[in-house]
């Protein structure tokens, strides 16, 4: 079924077991100077509850601002619950943890690093979601660390996108938080508002579904959402992801899209990366993709951490997952599929603006890359299933 078909969200929903909601709105917030003030304003305006989950919560000025805001909310009677990954957030200072807990924040750790739980060390929560009062939610690529501040103006400040969500989909995003709240030992019962009564919306044509996944040995709903979305393309696919380590199913899906005549563009990170081995493993698949006619570009100014895909100018997949095996098979992730031409157009404009600041790869030049680079790719691709 094509992404532009009116029934496409229902088709996806039936296969994923996720409900379709209508009337959601999405604000695209680019880079820290737009993202953090919006998130802090929501926290500071909270009246009833805050649900926050993050992979990264690092020592620094940004995390301190959020620590103070979460603590202040708890002191004024807001029910503040936080789930932090035991690996990604393990550099949060103990003084910050004490401040939060003394203020009444309920904080739990997802798979903390312990000698007796070494079997779980590879399974992380990579979800990033903030839900306030069950009314507004934020999700995307951004954690709490100083390198997300600013406007992607230099190599020390990353390029990223966060999404502010309002509407019925917020309930599903909060439900994804509670899955890991319970798994991490949160003792207080989940709190969700009743489903809103059917009402007229200013955006009735916007149709949304929220998928989330965890390591279970079975099919990942987030991965299925990506695969089904690629299969739905008839005209174009734009993929933006810092890590692009494709398994056989993704390589086949993209090859089939190109065989149908679909224009495929990939925008990923370049030499400014926080994961050199993953970058090398990603580059191992470039030659085959370029030979198929896929456009590949590497973002030049700084680390590019955006996670977004648009299909046929109408369907978007946004959220926390990268296009690699770690996100699609190992991590706990969430992704949102949205049928909305306005959102797709906004993401395409952002993609094109980033493309203008990127280095496009040429197949002939790529074939002449150094033997040392080829050796790195061949070595690190051995570990692709872990990336």
Buried (B, 14 or more C-beta within 10 A) or exposed (E): EBBBBEBBBBBBBEEBEBBBBBBBBBBBBBBBBBBBEBBBEBBEEBEEBBBBBBBBBBBBEBBBBBBBBBBBBBEEEBBBBBBBBBBBBEEBBEEBBEBBBEBBBBBBBBBBEEEEEEEBEEBBBBBBBBBBBBBBBBBBBBBBBBBBBBEBEEEEBBBBBBBBBBBBBBBBBBBBBBBBBBBBEBEEEBEBEEEEEEEEBEBEEBBBBBBBBBBEEEEBBBBBBBBBBBBBBBBBBBBBBBBBBBBEBBBEBBBEBBEEEBBBBBBBBBEBBEBEBBBBBBBBBBBEBBEBEBBBBBBBBBBBBBBBBBBBBBBBBBBBBBBBBBBBBBBBBBBBBBBBBBBBBBBBEBBEEBBEBBEEBEBEEBEEBEEEEBEBBEEBBEBBBBB
